[in-house]
Amino acid sequence: MSGTPTLYSKMSSQPSTDEQNPASDAEHLTENTIAMPGITARRVLFFTMVLVLGALGVGMMFEILRPNDITWLEISLLGLFAITFLWIVFAFTSGAIGFVLQLFQLDPLTLKRQTSIPDPYPKVSTRTAVVMPVYNEDTVRVIAGFEASLRSLEKTGQLDAFDFYLISDTQNPEIARAEAGAWQRLCERLGPLAEKVFYRRRVKNTGRKVGNVSDFCCRWGDKYESMIVLDADSVMSGECMLSLVHAMEQNPKTALVQTVPVPVRQHTMFGRFLQFAADLYSPMLATGLAFWQTDTANYWGHNAIIRIEPFMQHCGLPELKGRGPFSGEILSHDFVEAAMLRRAGWDVILLADLRGSYEEVPSNMLDYATRDRRWVQGNIQHMGIIRGKGLHGLSRLHFFQGAVAYVSSLLWLSMLALSSIDAVVRATTSNEFFTSGFQLFPNWPIAKTGLIFSLLSLTVALLILPKVFGVIIALLHRRGEFGGAFKLMIGAVVETAFAILIAPLMMVFHAYFVISVLVGHKVSWNAQAREGRMVPWREAFAHTLPATLVAIAWGAVTYVLTPVFFWWMTPVLAGLVLAAPIVRYSSSLSLGQWLRTKGIFITPPETHEPAVLTEVATLLHEDRGDYPDCPEPAVPASRWRDMPIQSF
């Protein structure tokens, strides 16, 4: 637990009088116990940096286009460039700030030197529920993560203050039968600890995950101060859970504390690529986010602790009125719940450097894209509530950024298409210097080659430098966790090259998803595929062949009419032409294993495996899935309380 933010030791341990009444709103708590100096100054600094860099890039692009009688096509191109460039600048600025803070080991909230929490942990004084919602998931994996997290907490000696709930929305009869049998086996293994675990399955999964968690709060929420929400693939160490509870106890104005989940347990090449990149760069990027978001951070839907009473009072989600993609049930609920808590005056905090929070990621590009398809629909829907009454400005920004994260792919693709059209038009009319019959002097084309190269260099620097910053931080503070400096450097180079190679295909996937959402196509939110699999050739071609054929035609036209532009487009075209082989071979388990034997994409949980992940591996090895047929356990006693529906 080294490197845990100092806010734990800097905050008052005594809650205010209002905290004794959980129903009171955060605005009654007049003192923020987290010492976060200069919140306004931080945000001014951050947005000034964003605006200066953004204006520089957009101004350079305008100067490139302006001398040759700028056309409507180029005006459109400039508008698309402005949006996408600002998106890049946002990410770069957060990464740069995170780099400086991590370089000097400063906590992003308190701006003080990071210190370790002394062992043993202080005794917790409140009761907490650990809640794992599941829906048609792999029962063996769910039970293993659930049990490993519980046993890790037991080793801290403070399990008495916690209860664990597996709340199932499973609709598949076979999986439901397996859950009941697995639960009985789990209770037999736990012995006396079985009194700390509870299982409930809803016959009708009304409201999906939102309805599942809301049902838990309405039934059992009055028994607990807070709940730690896990996903079906989550694992969390006991020390991490205690840290979250202490953060809530010592900060009565805080309603939600989000951790940074680290991806683990992937064995394909693509899965290991994601794990390595996340562990290398995410802590630094999250540090930068926490610096300027401060008390208005975001919620990512899991691996976070939530104070139950304000959640119940302010997070009852309405069904959005109207038609099209901005109506219906709120899909990406987490962003909205964080915004509603902040609207009510509660703090939402991101702990960027808290260890012991883990999750799993898709093992191949197609499953990864399928997950993104669900998020695209949910995030675009946020644009329908961005003007909601009383929302904090940063909450509106979270909504906008979440949508732009995917819409930017459509903008990039549109910008590339417009650039190609512009290049072809200029190539075919390059000798027409007299455009008017009454013109005395020719219009000589002006090519600002130096400025073009400068803008390209600036854009590449903004994209690559955060990766360089992440490697520098790891070399200084964590190189042993990545297998040493040499393996870390090799892994970073391979990761960057592969990220560039797959970027065009992900751009096409996301652009297609955005168009699908905007024309009204709905998507089912099914269980996520997490175990490694080799994607068959037929499946790989089925999802990539249209993009490949378009790329071949695109490349042929530009090569014939404007060869210089063709060579600039080569990285994009290559990723699309080779899309099917990339999808198939990046899903290879044997390639992933070979990379591991060579020390490429080694991650800290592999070089120093945490006890909770060792426990998961042991349980998965021992569980054969041959569960007995047995009835579902009785639902624990409850006292129902309504969760009021909010309005925007």
C-alpha positions in Angstrom: 0.0 0.0 0.0 2.9 2.3 -0.4 2.3 5.5 -2.3 -1.3 6.0 -0.9 -2.4 9.6 -1.0 -1.8 11.6 2.1 -5.4 12.8 2.4 -6.1 9.9 4.8 -3.8 11.3 7.4 -4.6 15.0 6.7 -8.4 14.8 7.2 -10.4 15.2 10.4 -11.5 11.9 11.9 -14.6 13.3 13.5 -17.7 13.7 11.3 -19.8 16.8 11.7 -23.0 16.9 13.6 -25.0 16.7 10.4 -23.3 13.4 9.5 -25.2 11.8 12.3 -28.3 12.3 10.2 -27.6 10.6 6.9 -30.6 12.2 5.2 -29.1 15.7 5.5 -27.6 17.1 2.3 -24.0 17.8 1.9 -24.6 21.5 1.7 -25.2 21.4 5.5 -21.6 20.3 6.0 -19.9 23.6 5.9 -16.3 22.4 6.0 -14.6 20.3 3.4 -12.3 18.0 5.4 -10.0 17.2 2.5 -7.4 19.8 2.3 -7.5 20.6 -1.5 -5.9 24.0 -1.8 -6.4 26.4 -4.7 -9.3 24.5 -6.5 -10.1 27.6 -8.6 -6.5 28.3 -9.4 -5.9 24.7 -10.6 -8.8 24.8 -13.0 -7.8 28.2 -14.3 -4.3 26.8 -14.9 -5.6 23.7 -16.6 -8.1 25.4 -18.9 -5.6 28.2 -19.7 -3.1 25.5 -20.9 -5.8 23.8 -22.9 -6.9 27.0 -24.6 -3.4 28.3 -25.3 -2.3 25.0 -26.9 -5.7 24.6 -28.7 -5.5 28.2 -30.1 -1.9 27.6 -31.3 -2.9 24.4 -33.2 -6.1 25.8 -34.7 -4.3 29.0 -35.6 -1.6 27.1 -37.4 -4.2 25.1 -39.4 -6.0 28.3 -40.4 -2.7 29.9 -41.6 -2.1 26.8 -43.7 -5.5 27.0 -45.4 -5.9 30.8 -45.6 -3.5 31.9 -48.4 -5.1 29.8 -51.2 -8.6 31.3 -51.0 -10.1 29.1 -48.3 -13.1 27.1 -49.5 -16.2 25.9 -47.8 -14.6 22.4 -47.9 -11.6 23.7 -46.0 -13.8 25.7 -43.5 -15.5 22.4 -42.7 -12.1 20.8 -42.4 -10.9 23.5 -40.0 -14.0 23.0 -37.8 -13.4 19.3 -37.6 -9.7 19.8 -36.9 -10.5 22.3 -34.1 -12.7 19.8 -32.2 -10.4 16.8 -32.6 -7.3 18.8 -31.8 -8.8 20.2 -28.6 -9.6 16.6 -27.6 -6.0 15.7 -28.0 -4.9 18.8 -26.0 -7.2 17.9 -23.1 -5.7 14.5 -22.8 -2.1 15.8 -23.2 -2.6 18.5 -20.5 -4.0 16.1 -18.0 -1.1 13.7 -18.7 1.5 16.5 -18.4 0.1 17.7 -15.0 0.0 14.1 -13.8 3.6 13.6 -14.9 4.8 16.6 -12.9 2.9 15.5 -9.8 4.1 11.9 -10.0 7.7 13.0 -10.7 7.8 14.8 -7.4 5.5 12.2 -5.7 2.8 14.8 -4.8 -0.7 13.8 -4.0 -3.0 15.4 -6.7 -5.7 16.4 -4.1 -3.7 17.7 -1.2 -0.5 18.6 -3.2 1.5 17.2 -0.3 4.1 14.4 -0.4 2.6 11.0 -0.6 3.0 8.8 2.4 2.1 5.2 3.3 -0.7 4.3 5.6 0.8 2.6 8.7 -0.2 -1.0 9.5 -2.4 -2.1 11.1 -5.2 -0.1 9.7 -7.3 1.9 12.1 -10.5 0.3 13.2 -13.4 1.2 11.0 -16.5 2.6 12.8 -19.2 2.3 10.1 -20.8 -0.7 8.4 -20.2 -1.2 4.6 -21.8 -3.5 2.1 -19.7 -5.0 -0.8 -22.1 -5.3 -3.7 -21.4 -7.3 -6.9 -24.2 -7.0 -9.5 -24.0 -9.8 -12.2 -26.0 -10.6 -15.3 -25.6 -13.9 -17.2 -21.9 -14.1 -16.3 -19.4 -16.9 -16.0 -20.4 -18.4 -12.7 -17.0 -19.9 -11.9 -15.2 -16.5 -12.4 -17.8 -14.5 -10.5 -17.6 -16.7 -7.4 -13.8 -16.8 -7.5 -13.5 -13.0 -7.5 -16.3 -12.6 -4.9 -14.7 -15.2 -2.5 -11.1 -13.9 -3.0 -12.1 -10.4 -2.2 -13.9 -11.5 1.0 -11.0 -13.7 2.2 -8.6 -10.8 1.5 -10.7 -8.6 3.7 -10.9 -11.3 6.4 -7.1 -11.3 6.7 -7.2 -7.6 7.7 -9.2 -8.6 10.8 -12.0 -6.2 10.1 -14.5 -8.3 8.2 -17.1 -7.8 11.0 -17.8 -4.3 9.7 -18.7 -5.6 6.2 -21.3 -7.8 4.5 -21.0 -9.2 0.9 -23.9 -9.3 -1.5 -24.1 -11.1 -4.8 -27.1 -9.5 -6.5 -28.0 -11.3 -9.7 -30.0 -10.2 -12.6 -29.3 -13.5 -14.5 -32.1 -14.5 -16.9 -30.5 -17.5 -18.5 -32.0 -20.6 -16.7 -28.8 -22.7 -16.9 -26.6 -19.9 -15.5 -29.2 -19.2 -12.8 -29.1 -22.9 -11.8 -25.3 -22.8 -11.8 -25.3 -19.7 -9.5 -27.6 -21.4 -7.0 -25.3 -24.5 -6.9 -22.1 -22.4 -6.8 -23.6 -20.3 -3.9 -24.3 -23.4 -1.9 -20.7 -24.7 -2.4 -19.4 -21.3 -1.5 -21.3 -21.2 1.8 -20.0 -24.7 2.6 -16.4 -23.6 2.0 -16.8 -20.4 4.1 -18.3 -22.2 7.1 -18.9 -19.6 9.9 -18.1 -16.8 7.4 -21.2 -17.7 5.4 -23.2 -15.4 7.7 -21.4 -12.5 6.0 -22.5 -13.3 2.5 -25.9 -12.9 0.8 -27.4 -13.8 -2.5 -30.5 -12.4 -4.3 -31.6 -13.0 -7.9 -34.3 -10.8 -9.5 -36.7 -12.7 -11.7 -37.2 -9.5 -13.8 -34.2 -7.3 -14.4 -36.1 -4.1 -14.6 -33.8 -1.1 -15.1 -30.8 -3.4 -15.8 -27.8 -2.7 -13.6 -29.3 0.6 -12.3 -32.4 -1.2 -11.2 -30.3 -4.0 -9.6 -28.3 -1.7 -7.5 -31.3 0.5 -6.7 -33.2 -2.6 -5.5 -30.4 -3.4 -3.2 -30.4 0.1 -1.7 -34.2 0.1 -1.3 -34.1 -3.3 0.5 -31.0 -3.2 2.6 -29.5 0.2 2.3 -30.6 1.4 5.7 -28.2 -1.2 7.3 -25.1 0.4 5.9 -23.3 3.8 5.7 -21.7 3.0 2.3 -21.5 0.3 -0.4 -18.4 -0.7 -2.4 -19.7 -1.5 -5.9 -17.8 -4.2 -7.8 -18.3 -5.4 -11.3 -18.7 -9.1 -12.2 -15.0 -9.2 -13.2 -13.8 -7.0 -10.3 -11.4 -8.1 -7.6 -10.4 -5.8 -4.7 -7.9 -6.4 -1.9 -9.0 -6.0 1.7 -6.5 -3.2 2.2 -8.0 -1.3 -0.7 -11.5 -1.7 0.7 -10.4 -0.5 4.1 -8.8 2.6 2.5 -12.1 3.4 0.8 -14.0 3.1 4.0 -11.5 5.3 5.9 -11.8 7.9 3.2 -15.6 8.0 3.6 -15.4 8.1 7.4 -12.9 10.9 7.5 -14.7 13.0 4.8 -18.4 13.4 5.7 -18.9 15.7 2.7 -17.8 13.0 0.2 -20.5 10.8 -1.3 -18.4 8.8 -3.8 -14.7 7.8 -4.0 -13.5 6.2 -7.3 -10.4 4.0 -7.6 -8.4 3.3 -10.8 -9.0 -0.4 -11.6 -6.0 -2.1 -13.0 -6.6 -4.7 -15.8 -5.4 -8.3 -15.0 -5.6 -11.9 -16.0 -5.4 -11.6 -19.7 -3.3 -13.9 -21.8 -3.9 -13.0 -25.5 -1.6 -10.6 -27.2 -4.4 -7.9 -27.4 -5.4 -8.4 -23.8 -1.8 -8.1 -22.6 -1.3 -5.0 -24.7 -4.3 -3.4 -22.9 -3.1 -4.5 -19.5 0.4 -3.1 -20.0 -0.8 0.2 -21.4 -3.3 0.7 -18.6 -0.9 -0.1 -15.8 1.8 2.1 -17.4 -0.2 5.2 -18.3 -3.5 5.2 -16.3 -2.1 6.2 -12.9 -0.3 9.2 -14.4 -3.4 10.3 -16.4 -5.7 9.7 -13.5 -3.4 11.8 -11.3 -3.7 14.7 -13.8 -7.5 14.3 -13.8 -7.7 14.3 -10.0 -5.6 17.5 -9.9 -8.1 19.7 -11.8 -11.4 17.8 -11.1 -10.7 17.8 -7.3 -14.2 17.5 -5.7 -16.1 17.0 -9.0 -14.6 13.8 -10.3 -16.4 11.1 -12.3 -17.8 7.7 -11.5 -16.9 4.7 -13.7 -19.6 2.4 -12.5 -17.6 0.0 -10.4 -14.6 -0.4 -8.0 -15.8 2.6 -6.1 -17.4 3.3 -2.7 -20.7 5.2 -2.5 -22.4 6.7 0.6 -25.8 5.1 0.4 -28.1 7.8 1.8 -27.2 10.6 -0.6 -27.2 8.0 -3.4 -30.7 7.1 -2.6 -31.9 10.6 -2.1 -30.4 12.1 -5.3 -29.6 9.3 -7.8 -33.0 7.9 -8.7 -32.7 8.0 -12.5 -35.6 9.1 -14.6 -36.5 7.8 -18.1 -35.6 10.4 -20.6 -38.5 11.8 -22.6 -38.6 12.3 -26.3 -37.4 10.2 -29.3 -34.2 9.0 -30.8 -30.8 8.3 -29.2 -31.3 10.9 -26.4 -34.4 9.2 -24.9 -35.3 6.1 -22.9 -33.5 4.5 -20.0 -30.3 6.2 -19.0 -27.6 3.7 -20.1 -24.3 5.1 -19.0 -25.7 5.7 -15.5 -22.4 6.2 -13.7 -21.5 9.6 -15.2 -25.1 10.7 -14.4 -25.0 9.5 -10.8 -21.8 11.3 -10.2 -23.3 14.5 -11.6 -26.4 14.2 -9.5 -24.4 13.7 -6.3 -22.4 16.8 -7.2 -25.5 18.8 -8.0 -26.8 18.0 -4.5 -23.6 19.5 -3.0 -21.7 16.2 -2.3 -18.0 15.7 -3.2 -17.0 13.1 -5.8 -13.3 12.1 -5.5 -10.9 10.2 -7.6 -8.1 8.4 -5.7 -5.5 8.0 -8.5 -2.8 6.1 -6.6 -4.8 3.6 -4.5 -3.5 0.1 -5.1 -5.5 -3.2 -4.9 -8.3 -2.4 -7.3 -8.5 -4.8 -10.3 -10.7 -5.6 -13.2 -10.6 -7.6 -16.5 -10.7 -6.4 -20.1 -11.8 -8.0 -23.4 -9.3 -10.4 -24.9 -9.6 -9.4 -28.5 -10.4 -6.4 -30.7 -13.9 -7.5 -31.6 -15.1 -8.1 -28.1 -13.4 -4.8 -27.1 -15.3 -3.0 -29.9 -18.6 -4.7 -28.8 -18.1 -3.3 -25.3 -17.4 0.2 -26.8 -20.6 -0.1 -28.9 -22.6 -0.1 -25.6 -20.7 2.8 -24.2 -21.1 4.8 -27.4 -24.8 4.7 -27.1 -24.8 5.5 -23.4 -22.3 8.4 -23.7 -24.0 10.0 -26.7 -27.3 9.9 -24.7 -25.7 12.2 -22.2 -25.9 15.1 -24.7 -29.6 15.0 -24.1 -29.1 15.9 -20.4 -26.1 18.1 -20.6 -28.2 21.2 -20.1 -29.9 19.7 -17.0 -30.9 22.1 -14.3 -28.4 22.7 -11.5 -25.6 20.6 -12.9 -22.0 21.6 -12.1 -20.0 22.9 -15.0 -17.4 20.1 -14.7 -20.3 17.5 -14.7 -21.4 19.0 -18.0 -17.9 18.7 -19.3 -17.7 15.1 -18.3 -20.9 14.5 -20.4 -19.4 16.3 -23.3 -16.0 14.6 -23.1 -17.6 11.2 -22.8 -19.5 11.7 -26.0 -16.6 13.3 -27.9 -14.4 10.4 -26.9 -16.3 8.4 -29.5 -17.7 11.1 -31.8 -14.1 12.2 -32.4 -13.5 9.0 -34.4 -16.3 10.0 -36.8 -14.8 13.5 -36.9 -11.3 12.1 -37.6 -12.7 9.9 -40.4 -14.6 12.8 -41.9 -11.5 15.0 -41.7 -9.4 12.4 -43.5 -12.1 12.0 -46.2 -12.4 15.8 -46.7 -8.6 16.1 -46.8 -8.4 13.4 -49.5 -11.1 15.2 -51.5 -9.3 18.5 -51.1 -6.0 16.9 -52.1 -7.5 15.3 -55.2 -9.3 18.5 -56.2 -6.0 20.5 -55.9 -4.1 17.9 -57.8 -6.5 17.9 -60.7 -6.7 21.7 -60.9 -3.1 22.5 -60.0 -2.4 24.1 -63.4 -5.4 26.4 -63.4 -3.8 29.7 -62.3 -6.4 31.9 -64.0 -9.8 31.3 -62.5 -11.6 34.3 -64.0 -11.9 35.6 -67.6 -11.0 39.1 -66.5 -8.0 38.1 -64.3 -4.8 39.9 -65.1 -2.5 38.1 -62.7 -2.3 34.4 -61.9 -3.2 32.8 -58.5 0.0 31.1 -57.6 -0.6 28.3 -55.1 1.1 28.9 -51.7 2.3 25.9 -49.8 3.4 26.7 -46.3 5.5 23.5 -46.0 7.3 24.6 -42.8 4.1 25.4 -41.0 2.5 22.1 -42.1 5.5 20.3 -40.8 5.3 22.3 -37.5 1.6 21.5 -37.0 2.2 17.8 -37.8 5.1 17.7 -35.3 3.0 19.4 -32.6 0.1 17.0 -33.1 2.5 14.0 -32.9 4.2 15.4 -29.8 0.8 15.8 -28.1 -0.1 12.2 -28.8 3.3 10.6 -28.0 4.6 12.7 -25.1 2.1 11.3 -22.5 3.5 7.9 -23.4 7.0 9.1 -22.9 6.0 10.7 -19.6 4.5 7.4 -18.4 7.7 5.5 -19.3 9.9 8.1 -17.5 7.8 7.8 -14.3 7.9 4.0 -14.5 11.7 4.1 -15.0 12.2 6.3 -12.0 9.7 4.8 -9.6 8.5 1.4 -10.8 10.9 -0.2 -13.3 11.3 -3.3 -11.2 7.5 -3.9 -11.3 7.7 -4.0 -15.1 10.5 -6.6 -15.2 13.4 -4.0 -15.3 14.3 -1.0 -17.4 15.1 -2.9 -20.6 11.8 -4.9 -20.7 9.9 -1.8 -19.8 11.4 0.1 -22.7 10.9 -2.8 -25.2 7.3 -3.2 -24.1 6.6 0.6 -24.4 8.0 0.6 -28.0 5.9 -2.4 -29.0 2.8 -1.0 -27.3 3.2 2.3 -29.2 3.7 0.7 -32.5 0.7 -1.6 -32.1 -1.5 1.3 -30.8 -0.7 3.2 -34.0 -1.4 0.1 -36.1 -4.9 -0.6 -34.7 -5.9 3.1 -34.4 -7.4 3.3 -37.9 -9.6 0.2 -37.4 -10.8 1.4 -34.0 -11.6 4.8 -35.6 -13.7 3.0 -38.2 -15.5 0.9 -35.6 -16.3 3.9 -33.4 -17.4 6.0 -36.4 -19.8 3.2 -37.5 -21.1 2.9 -33.9 -21.8 6.6 -33.7 -23.7 6.6 -37.0 -25.7 3.6 -35.9 -26.7 5.3 -32.7 -27.7 8.6 -34.4 -29.9 6.7 -36.9 -31.7 5.0 -34.1 -30.2 1.5 -34.0 -30.4 0.0 -30.5 -28.0 -2.4 -28.9 -28.5 -5.1 -26.2 -26.4 -4.8 -23.1 -25.3 -8.4 -22.7 -22.7 -10.1 -20.5 -19.1 -9.1 -21.6 -16.8 -11.8 -23.0 -13.7 -11.9 -20.9 -11.9 -15.2 -21.4 -9.3 -15.4 -24.1 -10.2 -16.8 -27.5 -8.7 -16.9 -31.0 -10.9 -15.0 -33.4 -11.7 -17.2 -36.5 -10.8 -15.9 -39.9 -14.4 -15.9 -41.0 -15.4 -13.7 -38.0 -12.4 -11.4 -38.5 -13.2 -10.8 -42.2 -16.9 -10.4 -41.5 -16.2 -7.4 -39.3 -13.4 -5.8 -41.3 -13.8 -6.6 -45.0 -15.9 -3.4 -45.8 -13.3 -1.2 -44.3 -10.5 -3.0 -46.0 -12.1 -2.7 -49.5 -12.8 1.0 -48.9 -9.1 1.5 -47.9 -7.8 -0.3 -51.0 -10.0 1.9 -53.3 -9.1 5.0 -51.2 -5.4 4.2 -51.5 -5.6 3.5 -55.3 -7.3 6.8 -56.1 -4.9 8.9 -54.0 -1.8 7.0 -55.3 -2.8 7.7 -58.9 -3.9 11.4 -58.5 -1.8 12.7 -55.6 1.1 10.3 -54.7 2.4 12.7 -52.0 -0.8 12.6 -50.1 -1.0 8.8 -50.5 2.3 8.4 -48.6 1.0 10.6 -45.8 -2.0 8.3 -45.6 0.0 5.1 -45.5 -0.3 4.5 -41.7 -4.1 4.8 -41.8 -4.5 2.7 -45.0 -2.1 0.0 -43.8 -4.1 -0.5 -40.6 -7.3 -0.9 -42.5 -5.9 -3.2 -45.3 -4.4 -5.5 -42.7 -7.4 -5.3 -40.4 -8.4 -9.0 -40.5 -4.9 -10.4 -39.8 -4.5 -7.8 -37.0 -7.8 -8.9 -35.4 -7.0 -12.6 -35.7 -3.4 -12.7 -34.6 -3.7 -10.2 -31.9 -6.2 -12.5 -30.3 -3.7 -15.3 -30.2 -3.1 -17.0 -26.8 0.2 -18.5 -28.0 1.5 -15.1 -29.2 0.5 -13.6 -25.9 2.4 -16.3 -24.0 5.4 -15.9 -26.2 5.5 -12.2 -25.5 5.4 -12.9 -21.8 8.3 -15.4 -22.0 10.3 -12.6 -23.7 9.4 -10.1 -21.0 7.2 -7.9 -23.3 4.1 -6.5 -21.7 5.0 -7.6 -18.2 2.9 -5.8 -15.6 3.3 -5.2 -11.9 0.6 -7.7 -10.9 2.7 -10.4 -12.7 6.1 -9.5 -11.3 4.7 -9.2 -7.8 1.4 -11.0 -7.8 -1.0 -9.7 -5.1 -2.3 -12.2 -2.7 -5.9 -11.6 -3.7 -5.1 -12.4 -7.4 -3.2 -15.6 -6.3 -6.4 -16.6 -4.4 -8.5 -16.0 -7.6 -6.1 -18.3 -9.6 -6.3 -21.0 -6.9 -10.1 -20.9 -6.7 -10.4 -21.0 -10.5 -8.1 -24.0 -10.7 -10.0 -25.9 -8.0 -13.6 -25.1 -9.2 -14.7 -27.5 -11.9 -18.1 -26.0 -12.3 -20.0 -29.3 -11.4 -22.5 -27.6 -9.2 -25.4 -29.5 -7.6 -29.0 -28.7 -8.4 -30.5 -26.8 -5.4 -33.0 -24.1 -4.7 -32.0 -20.5 -4.6 -31.3 -19.3 -1.0 -33.9 -17.3 0.8 -33.7 -13.5 0.4 -32.4 -11.9 3.6 -34.8 -9.9 5.7 -35.2 -6.3 4.4 -37.0 -3.0 5.0 -38.1 -1.4 1.9 -37.5 2.4 1.3 -38.4 4.2 -1.9 -35.8 5.8 -4.0 -37.2 9.1 -5.3 -36.9 9.7 -9.0 -35.0 12.9 -9.9 -35.5 15.4 -12.7 -33.3 17.4 -15.0 
